Amino acid sequence: MFPPPISISMRRLNVLLVEDDADARALYGYMLALAGYRVKAVSNGLEAFAEIQVNRPDVIVTDISMPVLSGLDLIVAVRANDELADLPVVAITSFGESLREEARAAGATDAIDKPIELARMREVIDAAVSRPPAPFVSGVIEGELE
């Protein structure tokens, strides 16, 4: 089921999509555009961090498990940067509750499981941009010191 069309008066959010799998990146990009978002897609956290420096999005939607710079590392980098710390970040994963909790501990605003339904993605993104950023305590992901 598709969400209702975007209102003309509604401000279109700029979403930075970070996904290493090309097919998933194309699918999620299409889903986000269909929901009315403006989408810029990149393939890893390093590309995302570079893009954020040039064009700050309204929200980041990032896969967690990626080469080069993982989604968790991207979240930590965003939260550690004073100019970006308030940027909403939604983590997406296919590894369930433990990785969703790890993403939240790293500072993700929210986290959702793959496969992603359009209505759920839109609900989570809209909620993420409406609330304050997740607290960032130390930048250390639980278990990292053990």
N, C-alpha and C positions, 0 to 999 in steps of 0.2 A: 504494500500500500504506500502511495506517495504522500508526502506532507502537502499541505495546502500551498499554492503558489505564493511566492514572495510578494509582499505589498510594494507598490511603486514608491510609497512614502517611506518604506523601511530602508535604513542605511545598509548597504551591502558590505558585509565584513570581508576583509582581506585575510585569507587563510594561507599559511605556508604549510604545505603537505610534504612530509619527509618519509619516504618509503623506498627501500632498496630494490624491491621486486618490481620490474617494469610493468607487468600486467596489473598488479595490485595498484600501483601508482596511477595508471591510466583509469582503472575502474573507480578508485576512490576520488580521483580528480573529477571524473564525470559525475559521480554522485554528488559531490560538493557543489559543482557548477549547477546541476539540476536543482539543488536545494536553494540556489540563489546567491551563493558565495562567489567571490572572485578568488581564483586559485592560482598559486604559484607552486609548482612541484619540483622537488629536488630529490636526489637519490641517497644522501647520507647526511649525518649530523654536521660534518665539516662544511659541506656545501650550504647547509641550512644556516649555520652560524655566520658564514660570509654573507649570505643573502640578507640576514637580519640587520647586519651593519649598514647595508645600503638601503633597504626597503623594509622598515619595521611593519610586520603584519599585525592584525588585530588578535590573532590566535595562531598557535602552532599545533598542528596535528602530526604526531610523529610515531612511527613504528619504534619498537624498543630494540629488537635484535637486528643490527645492521653492521656491516663492515665499516672500516675507516674511523667513524666516530658513532658510537651507539646512541640510541635515543636516551638512555639513562645518562650518559655523559653529556649529551646536549642539554638535557634538563638541568643538570648540575651547573653547567657553564652559564646558562641563561639566568638561573637564580643567583649565581655568584657575581653577576655583572649588575652594578647599581642602576644602570640606565635601562636594563631589561628585566629586572627582578619582578616587576608587576605584570609581565606578559603572560597571558593564560597559555598553558600547555596541556594538550590532551594526548595521552599516550594510548597507542593501540598495540595489542599483543594477541598472539594465539597460544600463549603459555599459561593462561588462567590466573587465578587469584594471587598466587605468590608473586608473580611478576607485576601484577597490577598494584599490589601493596608496595613492592620495591619502587615502582615508578612514583607512587604517592610520597614515599619516604624521601625520594630524591627531589621532590618539589612539584610533581605534576599536579595540575589543578584537578584533573580527573583521569580515569583510565577505562577503556572499554575493550571487550574481547572481539577478535575476529571469529567468524565472518561478521561483518558489520552491516546492519540494516540502516537504510537511509534515514528513516524517522528517528532511530536511536542516535545516530551520528549527529543529526541536527539538534536534537534535544540536549545532548551533552555539550556541544559547541556553544549553543546559545546560553546554557547555564554557566559555562566556564567564563564567558566574557561578562557575565552579570555579577560575578562574585569576586571578592578580593583574592589575590594570589595565595597559593598554599604557603604556609610558613616554611622558611628555610633556616634551619638551625645551624648545621655545621658543614653541609656539603658532603658528608660521609654517608655512603649507602650502608644500611644495616648489614652486618656480617663482613664488611670490608676490612675491619680491624682484626678479625679473628684469625 
